[in-house]
């Protein structure tokens, strides 16, 4: 059995990692339907969602908040 750790965060339909409602559709019909209403922005590729940022902060034990529109240059992360 696989165990998934959601890091005590709700399911995030607006995550940058979530597929859009028409992903992999050959017919033009929706292939993914949300289980509850309120997921109008499913599968965006613009920026990290607030949930993405909270999970990243938890995974990397960061206490600083990050704006989803921030751009980090390579020299700022030690490359």
C-alpha positions in Angstrom: 0.0 0.0 0.0 1.3 3.5 -0.9 1.0 6.2 1.7 0.7 9.8 0.4 1.8 12.7 2.7 -0.2 15.8 1.9 1.7 17.7 4.6 -1.6 18.6 6.3 -2.6 20.7 3.2 -6.0 20.4 1.4 -6.1 19.0 -2.1 -4.9 21.8 -4.4 -6.7 22.0 -7.8 -4.7 25.2 -8.6 -1.3 23.6 -8.1 1.1 24.2 -10.9 1.5 20.4 -11.0 -2.2 19.6 -11.6 -3.3 18.7 -15.1 -6.0 20.8 -16.7 -9.6 19.6 -17.2 -8.9 18.7 -20.9 -5.5 17.1 -20.5 -5.0 14.1 -22.9 -8.4 14.6 -24.5 -8.7 13.4 -28.0 -12.4 14.3 -28.3 -12.3 17.8 -26.8 -14.3 16.6 -23.8 -13.1 17.0 -20.2 -10.9 14.1 -18.9 -10.7 15.3 -15.3 -13.6 16.4 -13.2 -13.3 17.9 -9.7 -14.9 16.0 -6.9 -16.2 19.2 -5.4 -17.1 22.6 -6.8 -14.7 25.6 -6.5 -12.0 24.2 -8.8 -12.5 26.5 -11.7 -8.7 27.2 -12.0 -7.6 23.6 -12.4 -4.2 23.0 -14.0 -2.7 26.4 -14.4 0.9 26.9 -15.5 1.4 30.5 -14.5 2.9 30.4 -11.0 3.1 28.3 -7.9 -0.2 28.2 -6.0 -0.3 29.3 -2.4 -0.6 25.6 -1.5 2.5 24.8 -3.6 4.5 27.4 -1.7 3.3 26.2 1.7 4.3 22.6 0.8 7.7 23.6 -0.6 8.3 25.6 2.6 7.4 22.6 4.8 9.5 20.1 2.7 12.6 22.3 2.8 11.9 23.6 6.4 11.8 27.3 5.3 10.4 29.8 7.6 10.5 32.7 5.1 7.5 33.3 2.9 7.9 33.4 -0.8 5.8 35.3 -3.3 4.6 33.0 -6.1 5.8 35.4 -8.7 9.3 35.6 -7.4 12.2 34.8 -9.8 15.3 33.4 -8.3 18.6 33.8 -10.2 21.0 30.8 -10.3 23.7 32.6 -8.3 21.2 33.1 -5.4 20.7 29.4 -4.8 24.3 28.3 -4.9 24.8 27.1 -8.5 
